[in-house]
Amino acid sequence: MRILIANDDGYLAPGLAALVAAVQGLGQVEVVAPEQNASGTSNALTLNRPLQVFTAGASAPGVQVINGTPSDCVHVALTGLLGYRPDLVLSGINQGANMGDDTLYSGTVAAAMEGYLFGIPAIAFSQVQKGWGDLDAAGRVVRAVVQQVLEQGLPAQPFLLNVNIPNRPDADRLPRRVTRLGRRHASEPVIRQINPRGEPIYWIGPAGDAREAGEGTDFHATASGFVSITPLQVDLTDHARLPDWRARLERAG
Ligand code: MN
């Protein structure tokens, strides 16, 4: 079993070390992680400059570091750096939830998705609260989920799982729910300030509160004391409205 690990919080993030420790003994592990925190970079690939790889020192032994995005890390690993095809791609453990619409912006989910797009089963792991509280317990959840997936055998079809873990010392004893993504309200307004040169600057505002957080969603599950596992797919097609759009916009020719 060969496992590729990446994250979006950067190669020095405690959550990355926790993920590596969590899967110790389950396979041959290679870690390729971004040099800097790249949260919120979604599936971005760096196309306007070359990427460099270096091996981290004592701060993160054995970790290969790339001055790029989470997707860059997995993409470069899979298309040349590793020299082999891993059986499983893991991402995280992220500092903070990746649920509902946030998954579209998440670098953690994107790193796993890059593996999935290459046909490799992939799992993204996040802690619901920021601050790295109860990271050991989150690591035990990771190990249990990965072990279970491996014991059941990796299916021929790749899959993409998005796991969100409540920050609790007993996280590994919490029940698990397989969920769908909830929805969020629109983000808070952008924050306008004046910089020391007297010019306006803008900070992206915080995410909106959960809008659809009912039974069955990731928001509901984690708020109710469950570990949430959402199976994701990448097809963005609006299948339900295909007939309507065909009627409105297609023409013979
Ligand atoms: Mn992050």
Residues whose N, C-alpha, C, O or C-beta is under 5 A from the ligand:
A	BS01	MN	D8 D9 S39 N94 Q95
